[in-house]
């Protein structure tokens, strides 16, 4: 009996040492971006004309791995990673076809992988740039050598939010958002951020400031609130400079008064709720409910799946929204659907 106990104790000791080494490695290698980082942007060949409409799309592409047949363990499903490289490639092709059909001037994309195990190290930024013939800027919000959970583990992740356009960008920045998790969980978790691009407007001294974002999803709620406040502060600062301001992306929150898709499944993931009071003066939400923009990943997509509207835009009052609609893709290639908006400058 003593010999058995010694063996069990030795095995436990080895496991604890390995666990400590793993946590130590992830702590040392943790992605720690600065509060504000300047990003390089390729020189565009187009200019914004203040008198012409502008078309913009926001779309969470779910790293081309969350198509209609997928579920996901964080939403109550069982799957972790896409089943094959061929599946990711097919999803990515479908996503780029959808984007091309919109023929937008600016695309705001979220969950774009550049070098991740889960998507077989396909550089989705390069692929979409080439297919849409547009320049892009990417800000990482998920960068980890190895995400050790669940089983099989997620593995290496390099992923971010990406803005694509052929307009000339004066500058681009990654602006950190408040973190939602503490050590040791934060070592291999997302580092949420805003991607700011500043585009001059022809014949004026004004800029169009575009903020791309993807707010917290799986925290207890405090993270989303803190990140929403930081976003609101940024919007106000830019408006006070006299600029035109558009923020777009994945809020991971529904919107007060938009009750088209009620929350029926309250046992799985439930989004927070944003209201006009969460925005600074001179700003309003711009979103649509003709079709949902996101589905719950507790199972493969069904006609009666839990769906939400959690994607859209915020615009300043010196901008007129002339059209906005959610594009119905039947969640074929990702768990989100794109939002298309047309605006005019006042």
C-alpha positions, 0 to 999 in steps of 0.5 A: 500500500505504501508503495502504491501511495508513493507512486500516486504521490510521485505522479501528482508531483510530476503533474503539478510541476508540469502545470507550473511550468506551463503556466510559467511559460504562458506568463512569460510569453503573454501578449502584452500590447501597449495602450496605444500602438501605431500600425502601418498602413499601405498607401491607398489610391482613392480619396473620400469625396465629401459630396458622395455616399460611402458604403461600409460593411461590418462582418465577424467572419468567425475565422472561417471556422464557425459555419452552419454545421459547427457548434462551439464548446463555449456556447454549450456545444461540444466542438473546439476547432474546424474539422479540416483545412478544406472546410476552412478554405471553403468557408473563406471562399464563401466569405470573400464572395459575400464581401465582394457582392457588397462592393463596399468602400470600407470593410470592418472585419472581426476574428481574422486569423493570420497564423492559428492552429485552428485554421491550419495556419492560413493567413486570412488577411493576405487571402482577403486582401488579394481576393478583394483587391484592397489594402488592410490594417490588422490589430491583434486581439488574440495572440497566444503560443498555445491555448491549452484548453479544452480537449483537444486544445485550441493551440496556437492563435494569432487573430485580430480585427481588420479594416480594409479599404483603398482610401488613403489612410493618414494613420492607424492605431491599435487602442487597448480596451480594459481587460476582463480577466485576471492571471492566470486566465488572461495569459492565454485569453483575448486582449480586446482592442479598437482599431482606429483608422483616420482617413482625410476628406478631400478638400476639407481639413476634416477626417473620417475616423473609423473605429473597428471593434469586437467587445468582450463575449464571455465575461460576467458583464463588467468587461463589456461595460468598461470596454463600452465606456472606453469606446464612448470616450473615444467617440466623444474625443474625436467628435470634439475635434470636428471629425466625422466618426463611425464605429462598427463591429461586434458589440456582443450586446443587443440593443434596447428596444430591439425585440425582434429576436427574443432570448429564449435560451437563457441557459447558454450564452446571453448577451448584455444590452446597450442603450442610447444612454451608453453613448455620448451626446451627438451619437446614435446606434445604426443597426437593422433587424430585417434578419439576425446578425448572430446565432448561438453555437450550442448546436448546428444551425437550425431554423429555430436556433437562438439568434440575435442582433449584436452587430452594427454601427455607431455614427456621429450626428454630422453623418446621415445614414441613408440605408442600413440592412443585415445581409441574409447568408443563412449563416452558411460560412460563419456564425455572424451575418454582415451589416451593410450601411450607406452614409452621406456626410452632412 
